[in-house]
């Protein structure tokens, strides 16, 4: 699914992947602290998905660009 495809060259540098996970996780904590569990769950899920894509199944070859076009 292209909408959730995070395997693009922009995310190849480690610092961008870390910042993305930290920001989405931080926003989830912010929403939870303000009493918004729905938004906290959405941003928490986004943070977990990013962490999975960026650190668990990470393969630099997947980030080299679209080979179809």
Backbone as a ProteinNet text record, in pm:
[ID]
protein_1_A
[PRIMARY]
XXXXXXXXXXXXXXXXXXXXXXXXXXXXXXXXXXXXXXXXXXXXXXXXXXXXXXXXXXXXXXXXXXXXX
[TERTIARY]
84.9	0	89.9	81.4	169.1	148.6	27.2	0.1	82.4	103.3	179.6	319.9	367.9	500.6	606.2	677.3	781.8	919.7	925.7	1054.4	1090	1119.2	1157.7	1295.3	1369.4	1506.2	1514.7	1408.9	1410.9	1444.2	1398.4	1417.8	1544.6	1632.6	1755.7	1848.6	1866.9	1952	1888.1	1969.9	1922.7	1853.4	1906.2	1849.5	1705.3	1671.9	1534	1438	1485	1401.1	1379.1	1483.4	1471.2	1377.8	1394	1309	1162.6	1136.1	998	934.1	1006.9	953	935.3	1031.9	1023.6	910.1	894.3	786.5	648.1	627.3	495.6	468.3	570.5	553.9	531.7	603.4	584.5	446.9	398.3	264.3	158.8	181.4	89.4	86.9	202.1	208.4	140.3	159.1	95.4	-56.8	-107.2	-252	-306.9	-234.3	-278.7	-279.2	-179	-171.3	-284.4	-335.2	-444	-581.7	-584.5	-712.1	-777.8	-699.4	-752.5	-701.7	-760.3	-707.3	-721.8	-819.7	-836.4	-720.5	-688	-575.7	-444.2	-435	-313.5	-294	-402.6	-392.3	-351.3	-405.7	-371	-222.5	-174.1	-33.6	59.1	12.4	91	107	0	7.3	99.4	92.9	181.8	327.4	353.1	488.8	538	452.8	490.6	516.4	431.6	449.7	581.4	610.4	736.5	856.2	849.5	959.8	981.7	873.5	884.5	951.5	903.1	957.1	1101.7	1135.2	1265.5	1374.6	1339.2	1442.4	1436.2	1321.5	1311.6	1329.6	1257.8	1268.6	1349.3	1429.8	1506	1607.2	1606.2	1704.2	1735.4	1859.5	1891.9	1858.6	1859.2	1826.2	1682.1	1593.2	1453	1432.7	1531.8	1519	1587.7	1631.5	1708.3	1623.4	1493.3	1407.5	1316.5	1219.8	1120.9	1183	1184.1	1243.5	1142.9	1012.8	907.4	897.8	927.5	904.1	1026.9
-116.9	0	123.8	203.6	319.7	426.9	439.2	544.1	526.2	402.2	374.3	323.6	343.3	295.8	390.8	345.4	426.5	395	305.7	265.2	353.8	478.7	576.3	630.6	681.2	728.1	836.7	912.6	1017.5	961.2	840	780.7	696.7	701	623.3	668.5	798.5	838.9	800.2	749.4	702.7	812.9	933.4	1039.5	1071.5	1061.9	1089.1	981.2	857.2	748.1	760.9	796.9	813.8	929.5	1041	1158.1	1126.2	1052.7	1017.5	932.7	832.7	745.9	823.6	907	983.2	1085.6	1154.1	1253.3	1190.3	1081.4	1018.8	957.2	898.8	844.8	954.1	1064.3	1177.7	1239	1246.5	1301.7	1209.2	1078.6	983.7	1005.3	1025.2	1050.2	1182.4	1284	1413.2	1400.8	1329.6	1312	1232	1131.1	1052.3	1135.9	1219	1305.6	1408.6	1445.2	1541	1475.2	1345.4	1276.7	1241.6	1219.7	1183.2	1044.3	939.7	805.4	760.3	811.1	773.9	821.8	949.6	1004.2	943.8	915.8	852.9	715.5	641.5	509.3	520.1	618.6	636.4	669.4	767.2	805.2	699.1	626.5	515.5	404.9	376.3	275.5	321.8	449.5	502.8	492.4	522.6	512.6	368.4	275.7	134.7	84.3	126	85.6	140.3	266.3	325.9	255.2	226.9	157.3	19.7	-50.7	-181.6	-170	-77	-60.5	-10.7	79.3	144.5	68.2	-15.9	-78.2	-230.6	-290.9	-436.1	-501.7	-456.8	-515.8	-428.1	-339.5	-245.5	-318.2	-284	-331.2	-213.8	-164.5	-46.2	-61.5	-182	-202.5	-166.4	-172.6	-137.2	13	91.8	236.7	305.2	231.4	288.9	352.6	342.1	403.9	302.3	351	265.9	205.6	74	5.9	-19.4	7.9	-16.9	93.9	215.2	328.2	368.7
0	0	0	-102.3	-117.9	-11.4	41.5	139.5	266.6	308.5	429.7	400.9	280	243.1	299.1	400.4	461.7	406.4	312.2	255.8	136.6	167.8	66.9	103.4	8	35.5	143.3	164.7	266.8	405	434.6	566.5	577.8	483	490.9	603.9	627.8	741.5	875.2	965.7	1095.2	1174.3	1172.6	1255.8	1216	1088.3	1045.2	1094.2	1095.4	1144.8	1295.1	1368	1512.8	1545.9	1478.3	1503.5	1474.5	1369.3	1335.9	1444.7	1493.7	1598.9	1729.4	1764.5	1889.1	1884.3	1773.3	1762.7	1770.1	1699	1703.8	1840.8	1902.8	2037.7	2140.1	2124.9	2215.1	2202.3	2079.5	2059.6	2119.1	2111.4	2174.1	2325.2	2385.5	2529.8	2565	2482.8	2503.9	2500.7	2401.3	2390.4	2508.6	2551.5	2666	2793.5	2810.8	2928.7	2930.3	2814.1	2805	2802.6	2826.3	2837.1	2705.7	2602.9	2471.6	2431.7	2486.5	2459.9	2314.7	2243.7	2103.3	2018.1	2031.2	1956.2	2003.2	2131.6	2184.3	2120.9	2103.6	2041.4	1894.8	1824.9	1683.4	1668.6	1746.2	1735.3	1793.7	1894.3	1947.2	1844.7	1773.1	1667.4	1554.3	1520.1	1416.5	1460	1585.5	1637.5	1636.8	1676.5	1677	1534.6	1440.5	1301.5	1245.6	1275	1228.6	1291.3	1419.6	1486.9	1424.5	1393.9	1330.6	1193.6	1112	976.3	977	1067.5	1065.4	1138.5	1234.7	1316.5	1320.8	1299.9	1309.6	1173.5	1072.9	940.2	844.3	897.3	816.1	727.1	599.8	502.8	411.1	412.1	330.9	182.6	131.7	-9.1	-42.5	57.7	35.1	23.6	60.1	64.3	-53.9	-151.2	-261	-368.9	-360.8	-461	-524.6	-597.9	-663.1	-789.2	-795.8	-909.3	-1020	-993.1	-1091	-1196.2	-1156.1	-1246.5	-1321.8
[MASK]
+++++++++++++++++++++++++++++++++++++++++++++++++++++++++++++++++++++

